[in-house]
C-alpha cells in the first residue's frame, strides 16, 4: 500500500525508527523457546481443558459403581399414638386385652427381569464414552497447538525477511541521499525507496499482529502467564521423500482403528442396545419382599410374625413406549455410525492428497532450482546492493530484485509451513502420528 502526504510520511518514518529502536522482545517479557516435544509435554500436564475433562472419566466410573449398589432395605416401626383406655399418648399397652401395640416391618425392593444388571452395564458404556470424548479433545487441541506453533514460526520468519529487506532499503536510502547530494541520483528515487520501506514495515506490523494472536492461543493451551513471549526456532519437518510417507490405505486403516470420534459413535450404538435391554427389563415390575413382627404382652397370645410380598400388576404400563423409543435410538445410532465412518474416510482422503500435493510442490523447488536456491536468493540480493551502490543498475532494477528476493523467500517459507501443516492435518484425521515427527 502506498501512503501519500508529507504528514503521513513523517509519521510512518517515525514509527519505523521507533520499531527499529525496540528490541525484539520487550524487557518485561519472559522468553520461552518452544519445540514440539516440550510443548507436547507441557500441554499434557498443564492444559486446563484436559484437566477439566479428565474428571468426566472419574464421574462416569462413580456413576457405574453407584449403579451397582443394591437398594437399601426399609424398616418400619409402628405404635399407638393415643391410647383410648389409658387416655395417654404413646402408651402402647391396653389393659383390657393385655395387648401391647407394637409392630416392626422390614422390606427389601428386588428388581426382576435383569434390570439391576442392565442398569450398571449401561453405566459402564458411559466410561467408554467419557474416555473417547477426552481422546477426541486431546486430538483436536494438539492439532491446534501444532498449527499455532507453525503459524508463529511462519510469522517470526517473515519478520526476519522483512527486517532484512528494511535494512537493505535503509542502506540504499543513505547511498541514494549521498548520490543525490552530488547530483548523481534524482530526488524521486529517495521517495520511491521510502515508500518501499513503508510497505515492508506495514507487512512486518501485520505479522506482529498475527504473532500476538498465536501467542495468546498458546498461552491458553500451555498455561503460560500473560507476559510470556514465545520463540519457535524450527519445525520438526516430516520426511519429504514420498517413499517414507504412509500409503493411502494405511492412513484409512489407521483412522478406522484409532479415531476417537468414530469409537464414540460405535459406543453410542452400544449404549442404545444396552438401553433397550434396560427398558425391556424395566417393563417387569419390581417385587418387594418383607417381614413383619407384631408384639404383645398377653400371656394368651404370642404375637404375630409373618412375611409379605408385593408387586404392581403390569396391565396398563409395561414400559412399552420407552422400549419403542429405545429401538428407534438403535436405528438412529446405526445411521450415525455410517455417517461418521463416511465423514472420517472423506476427511482422511482430503488430508492425504493435500499432503501429497504440498510434498510435490516442495520437491519441485529442489528439482527446478536446486538445493541451493535459498542461498542463491541471498547472493542475488547481496549483488544487487553492491551493483546499485556503484550505479551498475538503476532503481527500477533494484526494486525488482528486492521484490523477487522477498517473494522467493516467502514462497519457500510458505511451502515449508504448508507441507508441515498438511502432515499434521493428516495426523489429526487418522488420530495417529503417521509421520513420527
Buried (B, 14 or more C-beta within 10 A) or exposed (E): EEBEEEEEBEEBBEBBEEBEEEEEEEEEBEEBEBBBEEBEEBBEEEBEBBEEBBEBBEEBBEBBEEBEEEEEEEEEEEBBEEBEEEEEEEBBBBEEBEBBBBBBBBBBBBBEBBBBBBBBBBBBBBBBBBBBBBBBBBBBBBBBBBBBBBBBBBBBBBBBBBBBBBEBBBBBBEBBBEBBEEEEBEEEBBEBBBBBBBBBBBBBBBBBEBBEEBBEBBBBBBBBEEEBBBEBEEBEBBEBEEEEBBEEEBBBBBBBEBBBBBBBBBBBBBBBBBBBBBBBBBBBBBBBBBEBBBBBBEEEEEBEEEEEEEEEEEEEEBBEEBBEEBEEBBEEBBEBBEEBBEBBBEBBBEBBEBBBEBBEBBBEBEEEBEEEEBEEBBEEBEEBBEBBBEEEBEBEEBBEBBEBBBEBBBEBBEBBBBBBBBBBBBBBBBBBBBBEB
